[in-house]
Amino acid sequence: MLLINIKENENIDKALKRFKKKFEKTGVLKELRRRQAFIKPSIINREQWKDAVYKNNKFGNHNEA
């Protein structure tokens, strides 16, 4: 549970902004969206493999002379 202490004479907009930052850092919304649909482990592995190949091609050590 997130607790936000509102200081005396503090604008409600600032307190709301602090709450939103804390809420985003917890990752609750991201986790909720991730759990809405089941993704097979083989699909996850394939996506990770594709990302690794892409990064290796883009940023890997290429011997260019």
MOUR-V432771 format. One record per residue. N is the residue number from 1. NEAR is the number of other C-alpha atoms within 8 Angstrom. Layout:
n:N near:NEAR
n:N near:NEAR
//
This chain:
n:1 near:2
n:2 near:6
n:3 near:4
n:4 near:7
n:5 near:4
n:6 near:6
n:7 near:5
n:8 near:4
n:9 near:4
n:10 near:8
n:11 near:6
n:12 near:6
n:13 near:6
n:14 near:8
n:15 near:11
n:16 near:8
n:17 near:8
n:18 near:9
n:19 near:10
n:20 near:8
n:21 near:8
n:22 near:9
n:23 near:10
n:24 near:9
n:25 near:6
n:26 near:6
n:27 near:8
n:28 near:8
n:29 near:7
n:30 near:7
n:31 near:8
n:32 near:8
n:33 near:8
n:34 near:7
n:35 near:7
n:36 near:6
n:37 near:6
n:38 near:5
n:39 near:6
n:40 near:6
n:41 near:6
n:42 near:6
n:43 near:8
n:44 near:9
n:45 near:8
n:46 near:8
n:47 near:8
n:48 near:8
n:49 near:8
n:50 near:8
n:51 near:8
n:52 near:8
n:53 near:8
n:54 near:8
n:55 near:9
n:56 near:9
n:57 near:7
n:58 near:6
n:59 near:6
n:60 near:7
n:61 near:5
n:62 near:4
n:63 near:4
n:64 near:3
n:65 near:2
//
